[in-house]
Amino acid sequence: MNNNIKPLVLAISLAVSPFSLAQDFVQQDATPALEAVAETTQQPFEQIEVAEEMLSAEEQVTEYMMQRGWGEGWDSKKKRLFVVHSESFNTEDPSYDDDFITKRSTYSMLATMGAKAKMVEFMRTQMSATDQLNAPGTDVYAELNEQYIKLEKKLAAQQKRLLKLLEDVNAKEADKLKGVTWKDRSNAFIDAVIKRLDESYSAGQIQDEKVAKYEKAKAQYETAQSEMEVLTAKAEAIRGSVALESTSTVETLAKAPILGASILVQAESWNAEDEEYQVATLMVWSPKLESAAKAIITGEDVSVKPKRAMTVQNWLKSQELSTLVGPRQYVDKDGNRWFIGVFAMPYEGSSSLKRKNKGIAEAFAKKEAAMALYADIETQKQAAIAMQTRSGDLKGKDHTETATSLAEQTRQSIENRPVNGLSKLLTKTVKHPISQQKIHVVAYGISADSASQALEIERSSLGAAASSNRAIQQNNANKKALDKALDQSKQQAKGSSASVNGTVNVPNTKVTQSSSKQKSGNSSLLNAPTIDEDDF
């Protein structure tokens, strides 16, 4: 039985409703042949566990796109831009990584920001690039190597002559010396040959006609050996010097505002073998999404026909909340287009820790919703590849090494921007399928209708406050007048006093409490006063 942990791939459901249409992202004048795209919204994308073959999160997304006939990049027919981006981090095992949920949520944000950066780069990229090759004017090492080869041949020739002379003088001694390893001890071998020849020369065993040959061969060998030593020393001094160097650099800068970009598909994967967790997103941008986001910001009235769909709250409840992070959009049954931000934080530990994480989840869900409407994106990247070829040993091969570098700074931001109509749409604690950790999921959203209503409420509230302030000022003035009149009456009627008693009746409020207790011992309480909806 195989007890190895199998890699898991978690594919997150489509960020569009099972009842929404692909035309929500497409210009109305460019909506031919939408059947295949509309089909994707009729059923939610199911979570898949892959046991036999590991598919990363990004592979899951791209494979899904291929199934639907979508391609990354600009769709000129339907006027929309698809972008896929993934981010990965290492974790030994999500099940006992205390910071896993926070890491996963953060890397999901990075994946979203990276996708938006690619959209900005598509719009316009300012680029600088250089390819450069540097080589020394003269390859002195190659010249030394050529000299070395010549000297080596010269040495070998003289060694053969000396050995032949020794064979003529003393064949037995020559056979004995031939047993010395030539490759490893060539110098010692020839030194031994010369020693034997010198002994024979001193003993008068070398014939007169061979003496001159011996002296010449010996002198040439010693000269070549001396030159070889000098050459080797020179080569050692410049060994490892740069023979060839090349560099390639590219720098890109892109910045622009993005309005209305939204996640369509999101996936997560856990590779147990590589201990790598990956999150990937498929983001979409279209002129229609941009117009909807702009309308919310500017307060324009956007009329959309009602459609077969759910309320935004019910749609969120139908999603796989445990794997929902980042910006989404949804057109509800009344035709309101909602820009939604979702975030999740760990929900285990002490009550104070849970409270903190709930607050963090709410703050970042608001941020995701606001940045789904509008965000300034700026991305700057610098990439470099350097290669160096250095000289090696004489008669040896060169050594080539490479080095790479990537520097990146990507930023999305909003600053002092009013956001009207931002409402909490959902909050729920669920279990993350891969890590089995509890997470608190919060979703905030904003629509054109909610934004316009919020502006109306703001105007009403400010108007009511202004009226109240004027009334307070008038009351203060009246009180001063009454106080003055009272002081005057006191002066006119000394010794007299007046008192006014009043009573205030406070109506009783009937409060009903209901409690429920489960067999497990868990319990909850509800305090619900008598409510008349006509009161508000």
N, C-alpha and C positions, 0 to 999 in steps of 0.2 A: 504493500500500500504506500502510495506517495504522500508523505507528510509535509512536503514542502509547501510554503505559503504560495498560493497561486496569485499571479498578478491580477489586479482588478482594474477595470475601466468603468467609470461612472459617467454616463452621458446625461446631461441635464435637459429637461424638457424644453420644447420651443418656448421662447418668450412671447409668442403670440398665442392668442386664445384658440382653443379647439374650434371656436365659432368665428374667429376673425378671418379676414381675407388677405391674400398677398397684395391686393390693390391698395391696402392701407399704406404701403411703402412706395407705390408707383404713381407717377403723374397720370391724371385722368385721360390725357390725350395720348397715352402710350400704354394701353392695357390690352393688347391682343394676345390670344393664346395663353390665358392664365390658368387653364385647367390644372396643369401639372403642379403649379405653385400653390394653387388653392387647395389642392389635395393634401399638402403638408399640414395645413391648419385644421383638418378635420379630425385628426387624432393626435394626442400628445406623444412625444418621443419617449420611449420607454427606457428605463435603466437596464443596462446590459452587463452581465459578468462574462468576461472572456477567460476561459480556462486553458484552451489549447494554444492559442496564438495571442501574444501580447500586442495590443493596439494602444498607442499613446493617445492622450486626450486630443492632441492636434490631428492625429490620423483619423480618430473617430469623427471629428468635425469635417475634415476634408472628404472623407468617405461619404458622409451624409450629404454633403453638397453635391457630390457626383451623382448620388442616387436621385437627387431632386433636379439635376440639370443646371445647377448653379455653378458659376465660375468665379474665382477670386478676381477682383478688379472691377473695372467699370463695365456695366451692362448698358450698352448704347441703345438697345431696343427698348428697355423698360426704365431707363434713366435712373439707375441706382448704383451704388458703390458697395461691393462686398469686400471685407477685410478680415483675415484670420490672423490671430496673434496668440502666442503661448508663452508661458513663463514656468520655470521649474525650480524646485528647491529640494535639498536632500533631507531626508528624515529616516531614522533607523526603522521606526514602526509608528504609524499614526495612532495606533491604539493606546500607546503609553507615552506619547509625546505631549507633554502638558501645554506646549505652545502651538500645537498643530493647527487648531482652529483659527487662531489669530494669524499664523503664517499663511494659511490657505486663503483667508479673506484678504489679507494684504496683497498676496500674489495675484489674486483675482483682480484687485484694483490696478495692479501693474499691467496685467494683460489688457484690461480695458484702456488704460492710458496708452499702451503701446499700439493698440489698434487705431486709436484716434490719431496718434502721431503718424501712422502710415497714411491715414486719410489726408492729413495736412501735407505730407510729402508728395502725395498724388497731385494735390492742387498746384504746388510750386515748391521746388527745391533749389536752393542756391548751393552750387557745388564747386569745390576746388580739388584738383587731383594732380599728382606728380608721379612719374616713373623715372628713376635715375639709376645709371650704371657708372660705377667708378672702378677703374683698373689702373695699376701703376704703369708708368711709361715704359719701363724695362723690367722684364721678369728675370731678375738676377738669379733667382733660384733655379729657373730653367737652364740658364747658362752654366751654373755650377753643376747641375745634374748631368749636363752633356759632357762637361770635363770629367766628372766622376766616372761616367761610363767608359770614356776613352782610357783613363788611367787604370781602370779595372781590367780592361782588355790587355793593356800593356803589362800589368802585373802578372796576369795569367800567362802571358807569353813567356816572360822571364822565368816564371815558376816551372813551366814545362821544360825549358832549356836546362835549368839547374837539376831537375829530376832526371833528365836524360843523361846528363854528365855523371850523376851519381850511379845510375844503372850501369854505365860503362866501367866505372871504377869498382863498385861493390854492389853486385846485383842482389846479394842476400840482404844487405842493409837497406837497399832501396825497397825490396819487397816488404821488409819489416815496417818501414815508415809509411808505406801505402795504407797500412791499417789505421793510421790516424785519420779521424774524420776531417775531410777537406773543408766541408761547409762551415763547421763550427770552429775549427782551429787551423785555418789556412796559414796564418802568420807563424804559428808555432811549428807547423809542418815544414814550411820553407826554412825557418831558422834551424831546424834539425838537419835538413838537407845541407845547408851551408856549413853547419858544424862538421858534418861527416866529410864534406869536400875539403874543408880547411885542414882537417886531420890528415886526409889522404895527400893533400898538397904538401903539407909539412913533412910527411913521411916519404915524399918523392914518388908516390904511386900514380900521380897523374902524368900522362905523357906530355912532352913539350908542346906538341901541336894543339893540345886541348887546354893548355894553361891559359892562353890568350882568350879562348872562348869562355872559360870559367870566369876570368877576371872581368870580362865585358858583361857577361850575363849577371854577375853578382853586383857590379856597379850600377847597371841599369835597373835591377830590381830594387836596390837600396834607394836609388834616386826616385823611382816611381812610388816607393813606399813612403818616402819623406813628403813628396808632393801630395799623396793621398791624405796624409795626416793633416797637412795644412788646409787642404780643401774641405776635409770633414769638419775642421774647427770653424771655417767660414760658414759652412752650411748650418752648423748648429747655432751659430750666432743669429742667423736670420730665419731659423726654423719657426714656423707658425705665423709668419708675416702675411698680411692680407694680399692675396693675389687678385681677388675680384670681390666687388661689393655692389649690391643693388638694394634700392629702397623703393617702395611703392606706398604712397599715402593718398588718402581720400578724405575729404571733410565735407559734410553736408549740414545745411542749416535750413530749417523750415519752420514757419510760424504763421498761424492764422486762427481765427475763431471758428469753432465748430458748433452748429446749432442742430439739435434733434437727433444726433447719432444714438443708436440703440442696439443692444445685444439681441440677436435672433436665437442663437444656439450657444450653449456653454457646456463644456465637458471637463471632467477631472479623471485622472488616472494615477494609479499607485503601482509602481514597478518594484516588487519586493526584492528582486535580484540585484538591481542597481540602487535600491534604497532611494528612489527618486519619485517625487510627487509632481505632477504636471497639471496645470489648469490652462484651458484654451477657450477662446471666444471667437464667435463669428459676429461681426458688427455690420450694420447696414446704415447707410445714409442715402437720403433721396431729397430732391427738391420739395416733395410733399411733406416730409418730416421736418425739413427746415422751416417751411411756411407755418406749420402748426406750432413749432416752438417759438417762432418770432411773434405769432399772434398772441401767445400767452404773455410774452414779455411786454409787448406794446399795448395789450388790452384790446386788441381787435376782436370783433364779433365774428366767430367762425361757425358757420351753419353746416352741419353734417347730417345727412339723412340717418334716421334710426336704422339699426341693422339687427340681424339675428345674433344676439350675443348675450353676455351676462353682465351683471354689475361688476365693477372693478374689484370689489371685495370678494365676491364669489369666484372671480377668475383667479385671484391670488391664492384662494384656498384650494383651488384645483391643481396648483402647480406643485412640483417637488420642492418644497420649501427648504429641505435640508441641503439643497445644492443650488440655491438661488442667491447670487451676489451680483451687484452692479446695476446698471441702468436697463430699464425695460420700457416698452410702450404697449398700450392696449386701447382699443376703441370699444367703448362699452355699448350697451343696448340702446342708449339714448343718442349715440353718435358722438359722445365726448371722447376726445383722444387724451389719454392719461400718459404723462411721462413719470415713470416710477423709479425710485431708487431703493435698493434692498441691500441690507448688510447683516452679518451674523457674527456673534461673539460667543465664547465659551460660557456655559451656564452651569458650572459645578463649583463647589467650594462653599465658603462662608457666605452669609447673607450680604455682608458688606461688599464682597467681591462680586457677587451676582448683581448687586445694585450698580456698581461701577461699570460692569460690562454691559448692562442694559442701557445705561446712559451713553456709553461709547457707541453701541449699535444704533441707537436713535440718532445721535449726532452724525454718524457717517451715512446712515440711510438718507437723511436730509441732504447731506452733501452730494450724494450720488444722484438724487432727484434734481437738485439744482444744476449740477453739471451736465445732466442729460439734456437740459434745455440749452445751456450755453456755457462754453468754457474756452478760454484762451489757451491754445496749445503751442508749445515751442519745443522743438527737438533739435539737438546738435550732436553730431556723431563724428568721431575721428577714428579712422582705421589705418593701420600701418603694417606692412610686411617687410622685414629686413632679411637679407641673405648675405653671408660672408663665406668666401672660399679662401682657406689658408693653406699655405704650403706644408707638406708633410716631410717625412724622411727622404733622403736621397734615394732615388730609384723607387720611392714609394708613391702612393696616391695622395691627391689633395683631400682636404677635409672641408666639407661644406655644411654649414649650420644655418638654421632659420629661426627667426623670432617674430612673434605677432603681438599686436596690441589693439585693443578696442576701448575707446573712451566714449561715454554717452551721457548726455544730460537732457532729460525729458521732463517737461513741466506742464501741468494743466492747472489753471487757477481761475478763480473769480474773486473780485475785490469790491467790497462795499456795494453789492448789487442787491436791490430790494427784491424779495421773493414773496409774491402774494398768492394765497390760496393753497399753501403747502399743508397737506393733511396726512395724519397717520392712517394708513389703510389696513394694516395688519400687524399683529405682534403675536408670536407663538414660539413655544419651546418645543423643539423636535430633536430627533437623534440622527446624527450624521451617519450614513450607511457604511462608509469605509472605515472610519475611525471608531464608530460606535460611541462617540462622545456626544453629550447633550449640548445643543447650541440654541441661543436665543436669536430668532429672526425677526427683523423689523422692516416694514415697508412703508415708505412715504411716497405720496404722489401729488401731482398738480395737473390741472386741466385748464382749458380756456374758460370754461364755465366757473370752475372754482376760483380762478384768478380774478375774473370780473366780479364775482360775488364778494370776494375778499376786499376788492377795492371799494365796492359799495358799502360793505360793512365798515371799512376804515373811514370812509367819508361820513357815514352816519355816526360812527363813534366820535370822530373829531367834532362833528357838528353838535352832537349831544353834549360833549365835554365843553365846547365853547359856550353853549347856552347855559350849561350848569355853572360855568365860571362867571358868566354875566349875572346869573341869578344870585350867586354867592356874593358877588360884589354889591349888588343891589340890597341884599339882605344885610350885609355889613353896614351899608350906608343907612339903611332904615334903623338898624340897631343903634348906631351912633346918634341918630335923631331922637330916638326914643329915650336913650340914656340921657341926652341933654334935656329933654322935656321932663324926665323924671327928676333930675337934679334941680330943675327950676321949681317943680312942684314941692320938693322937699324944703326949698327955701321959703316958699309961700306958706306952707303949713308945717311949722316946726312941731315936733313931738308926735306928729301923726305917722302912722305906719300902715302898710297894707301887705297882705300876704295872699298869694294865690296857690291854691292846692289843686293838683290834677292827678288823675289816675289814668293808667294805660292798661287796657285789656289785651292780653296776649292769647291768641287762639291756640288751642291744643292741636298738636300735629300727631295724627295717629301713625305709628310706625309698626310695620309688620316685619318680623324676622323669620327667615326660613333657614333651616340647617339641614345638611345631608351628611350622613356618615356611612362610609362603605365598610364592607367586611374586613378590608385590609387594615383598618385603623386610621386611614387618611380621612380628613374631614374638612369641610369648608362652611363658611357662614355668609349669608347675604342679608344686608340691611336695605330694604326697599320701602320707602315711605309711600303713603297713598298719593298717587300721581294723577293729576288731571292734565291731559295734553293741551287743553285749551288755555292753561296757565302760561304756556310758552309756545 
